[in-house]
Amino acid sequence: MDFEFAELLNSGIGDHDFEWLFQFLKGMIKPLAATAVVLMAVILSYMQKLGLEGEMVYAIVRAFLQLSVIGFVLQFIFSQDHAVWIILAYLFMVSVAGYTAGQRAKRVPRGKLVAGASILAGTAVTMFLLVILNVFPFTPRYIIPVAGMMVGNAMTVTGVTMKRLRDDIKVQMNLVETALALGATPRQATLQQVKRALVIALSPVLDNAKTVGLISLPGAMTGLIMGGASPLEAIQLQIVVMNMLIGATTVSSIMSTYLCWPAFFTKAYQLETKVFSTD
């Protein structure tokens, strides 16, 4: 950008000269210019009669507004440098992620609650370990971006796990009921379905880790390099990011399978047929 972001961060929202606002608007010139590629996509959609023009415009306008608002919110939180704001921001992200993942698995009873609790467990445990090991200091500037990356990936994996598990059990109800009739526990009766759901949900995360740097440069690494950091420093951070994403998504997805079982089975260890009777 044409200005130093440090000046914007240090300007403070309470300044009466509104210098921070001028700098912000000045810095938005290039992002606005970049919407030319969106215009190209809109034109192509119209020419191909895809009917996505309105959705494209809505998506980019919403992204502009959301990112602008979150930028001001983060500026405020960074200036406060208080643990309470870190926790509130983190819980807000988990709540939105839980709702979104629950929407994907909407046939799972209490899916939003299950997804939210799973995401909270996976990301909280991972973040705790990173802080204890002194990988990241417990400050807003580090914790909030890192938590955002973990929550976002855990949201996707958890939603896929829950939906896939429910769908697989529905397709193989006869096999599960036979195993239950022979004395198997719900865990034993659905072991193969759980494994399949977890493998499918976690595969994209693992594939991304295998090909990182070979096919494309990840966002965190790219941002650091564009910000002037050494490529070696950027690589070190990206390795940490990949490690924490694998840890958080694995814990969250496994936790979601355990939390789904009470909704899938009765207290008598029978399938809750009403859960699987609708699509």
C-alpha atoms as one frame of an Amber mdcrd trajectory, in Angstrom:
protein
   0.000   0.000   0.000   1.016   3.667  -0.238   1.183   4.203   3.506   2.641
   2.506   6.526   0.135   0.285   8.284   1.924   1.018  11.537   0.758   4.620
  11.236  -2.824   3.438  10.908  -2.545   1.079  13.849  -0.982   3.737  16.047
  -3.292   6.538  15.003  -6.109   5.483  17.342  -9.826   5.608  16.694 -10.290
   8.413  19.166  -8.096  10.934  17.315 -10.077  14.057  16.426  -8.150  14.931
  13.309  -9.432  11.780  11.517  -5.999  11.207  10.019  -6.524   7.474  10.448
  -9.697   7.633   8.347  -7.931   9.536   5.572  -5.139   6.991   5.518  -7.626
   4.125   5.458  -9.569   5.587   2.525  -6.341   6.300   0.686  -5.242   2.719
   1.167  -8.519   1.387  -0.254  -7.726   2.756  -3.729  -5.810  -0.360  -4.781
  -8.374  -2.832  -3.384 -11.057  -0.943  -5.287  -8.959  -1.078  -8.450  -8.645
  -4.843  -7.974 -12.418  -5.184  -8.395 -11.723  -4.967 -12.139 -11.112  -8.709
 -12.113 -14.483  -9.224 -10.450 -16.067  -7.168 -13.215 -14.408  -9.512 -15.696
 -15.950 -12.499 -13.881 -19.381 -10.816 -13.899 -19.172 -10.178 -17.641 -18.135
 -13.775 -18.321 -20.985 -15.046 -16.151 -23.439 -12.914 -18.118 -22.056 -14.058
 -21.457 -22.276 -17.701 -20.420 -25.760 -17.161 -18.923 -24.675 -18.621 -15.568
 -26.939 -16.334 -13.577 -24.212 -15.675 -10.979 -23.753 -11.963 -11.628 -25.859
 -10.818  -8.688 -24.270 -13.308  -6.312 -20.776 -12.237  -7.394 -21.514  -8.572
  -6.781 -23.182  -9.353  -3.453 -20.244 -11.516  -2.363 -17.593  -8.892  -3.130
 -19.583  -6.051  -1.542 -20.160  -8.144   1.550 -16.480  -9.050   1.693 -15.519
  -5.356   1.478 -17.874  -4.430   4.298 -16.982  -7.374   6.535 -13.239  -6.915
   6.160 -13.487  -3.150   6.689 -15.508  -3.609   9.887 -13.233  -6.343  11.214
 -10.236  -4.150  10.442 -11.542  -1.400  12.723 -12.515  -3.949  15.381  -9.035
  -5.479  15.329  -7.449  -2.052  15.510  -9.446  -1.363  18.646  -8.608  -4.752
  20.196  -4.914  -4.388  19.393  -4.858  -0.987  21.049  -6.449  -2.421  24.221
  -4.032  -5.376  24.474  -6.224  -7.094  27.081  -6.915 -10.822  27.468 -10.662
 -10.272  27.772 -10.864  -8.934  24.221  -8.865 -11.894  22.917 -11.273 -14.350
  24.527 -14.367 -12.464  23.326 -13.074 -12.322  19.749 -12.191 -16.010  19.870
 -15.604 -17.039  21.223 -17.315 -14.942  18.555 -15.353 -16.729  15.813 -16.172
 -20.132  17.325 -19.877 -19.250  17.554 -20.072 -18.210  13.900 -18.071 -21.277
  12.846 -20.281 -23.601  14.898 -23.402 -22.144  13.324 -21.968 -22.478   9.816
 -20.749 -26.057  10.316 -24.081 -26.956  11.912 -25.861 -25.649   8.832 -23.838
 -28.023   6.672 -24.862 -30.926   8.935 -28.404 -29.684   9.518 -29.819 -33.238
   9.665 -27.774 -33.896  12.792 -29.825 -33.016  15.917 -28.314 -30.094  17.827
 -25.761 -29.908  15.017 -24.801 -26.290  15.673 -24.117 -27.011  19.343 -22.145
 -30.157  18.522 -20.108 -28.332  15.886 -19.438 -25.342  18.137 -18.312 -27.516
  21.064 -16.080 -29.598  18.773 -14.455 -26.555  17.197 -13.961 -24.978  20.619
 -12.299 -28.117  21.973  -9.962 -28.621  19.026  -8.812 -25.028  18.664  -8.572
 -24.322  22.409  -6.371 -27.355  23.065  -4.122 -26.515  20.121  -3.847 -22.854
  21.080  -3.086 -23.751  24.693  -0.206 -25.985  23.619   1.211 -23.321  21.292
   1.152 -20.716  24.059   2.592 -23.081  26.681   5.407 -24.045  24.306   6.060
 -20.323  23.717   5.468 -20.659  19.979   3.191 -17.597  20.100   2.862 -14.949
  22.821  -0.612 -14.489  24.271  -1.259 -11.120  22.654  -4.100 -10.029  20.322
  -1.746  -9.432  17.397  -0.725 -13.102  17.385  -3.579 -15.040  18.947  -6.524
 -13.606  16.996  -5.119 -14.236  13.473  -3.844 -17.668  14.475  -7.168 -18.575
  16.110  -8.999 -17.391  13.010  -7.033 -19.755  10.773  -7.610 -22.694  13.088
 -11.309 -22.008  13.607 -11.908 -21.604   9.871 -10.292 -24.926   8.989 -11.866
 -26.737  11.954 -15.260 -25.424  10.844 -14.924 -26.964   7.389 -13.615 -30.315
   8.611 -16.170 -30.618  11.423 -19.110 -29.868   9.138 -17.975 -32.464   6.612
 -17.356 -35.082   9.330 -20.795 -34.696  10.884 -22.647 -34.741   7.588 -20.690
 -37.672   6.199 -21.098 -39.728   9.391 -24.856 -39.273   9.445 -25.193 -40.034
   5.726 -23.039 -43.186   5.926 -24.962 -44.548   8.894 -28.211 -43.878   7.037
 -27.022 -45.795   3.988 -25.745 -48.702   6.101 -28.461 -48.828   8.745 -28.964
 -52.578   8.298 -25.306 -53.296   8.991 -25.271 -51.060  12.056 -28.488 -52.545
  13.438 -27.161 -56.075  12.898 -23.995 -55.240  14.816 -26.052 -53.738  17.650
 -28.253 -56.844  17.783 -25.120 -58.983  18.169 -24.092 -56.986  21.233 -21.847
 -54.305  19.757 -21.718 -50.866  21.350 -22.620 -47.811  19.250 -18.902 -47.088
  18.914 -18.157 -50.603  17.675 -21.189 -50.714  15.385 -20.250 -47.484  13.603
 -16.478 -47.812  13.662 -16.126 -48.094   9.882 -18.498 -45.186   9.233 -16.588
 -43.010  11.700 -13.247 -43.874  10.105 -14.575 -43.133   6.630 -16.027 -39.786
   7.676 -12.805 -38.727   9.390 -10.582 -39.795   6.485 -12.708 -37.931   3.957
 -12.887 -34.775   6.108  -9.181 -34.667   6.995  -7.801 -35.635   3.582  -7.869
 -32.074   2.131  -5.936 -30.739   5.138  -3.307 -33.459   4.817  -3.081 -33.075
   1.037  -2.566 -29.347   1.493   0.271 -30.015   3.940   1.901 -32.459   1.515
   1.898 -30.001  -1.387   2.438 -26.723   0.482   4.992 -24.586  -1.328   5.051
 -26.862  -4.379   1.779 -25.850  -6.008   1.037 -22.509  -4.345   2.343 -20.331
  -1.548  -0.039 -20.291   1.453  -1.683 -17.074   2.560   0.324 -16.537   5.750
   3.619 -17.056   3.959   2.594 -14.863   1.034   1.489 -12.065   3.355   4.791
 -12.047   5.201   6.846 -12.035   2.010   4.777  -9.216   0.504   5.165  -7.340
   3.786   8.944  -7.444   3.437   9.820 -10.424   5.640  12.554 -12.827   4.687
  11.341 -15.951   2.847  13.123 -18.052   5.469  11.191 -16.335   8.264   7.954
 -16.791   6.312   8.660 -20.502   5.892   9.196 -20.921   9.633   5.808 -19.378
  10.390   4.076 -21.411   7.679   5.426 -24.652   9.148   3.910 -23.676  12.492
   0.618 -22.851  10.781   0.436 -26.205   8.994   1.204 -28.054  12.229  -1.481
 -26.248  14.195  -4.084 -26.729  11.445  -3.531 -30.497  11.405  -3.745 -30.641
  15.199  -6.858 -28.461  15.544  -8.818 -30.093  12.717  -8.026 -33.620  13.904
  -9.159 -32.958  17.469 -12.287 -31.098  16.345 -13.376 -33.752  13.846 -12.868
 -36.658  16.259 -14.670 -34.774  19.013 -17.646 -34.190  16.726 -18.081 -37.945
  16.171 -18.255 -38.563  19.916 -20.750 -35.750  20.431 -22.958 -37.001  17.582
 -23.561 -40.449  19.089 -26.113 -39.411  21.757 -28.297 -38.042  18.939 -27.840
 -41.108  16.724 -28.666 -43.761  19.329 -31.264 -44.279  22.033 -30.374 -45.087
  25.639 -31.116 -48.726  24.796 -28.331 -48.703  22.180 -30.701 -48.651  19.229
 -30.555 -46.372  16.199 -32.672 -43.255  16.549 -34.602 -43.904  13.337 -36.193
 -40.458  13.144 -32.719 -38.950  12.681 -32.190 -41.018   9.543 -35.722 -40.991
   8.138 -35.439 -37.597   6.425 -33.083 -36.085   3.825
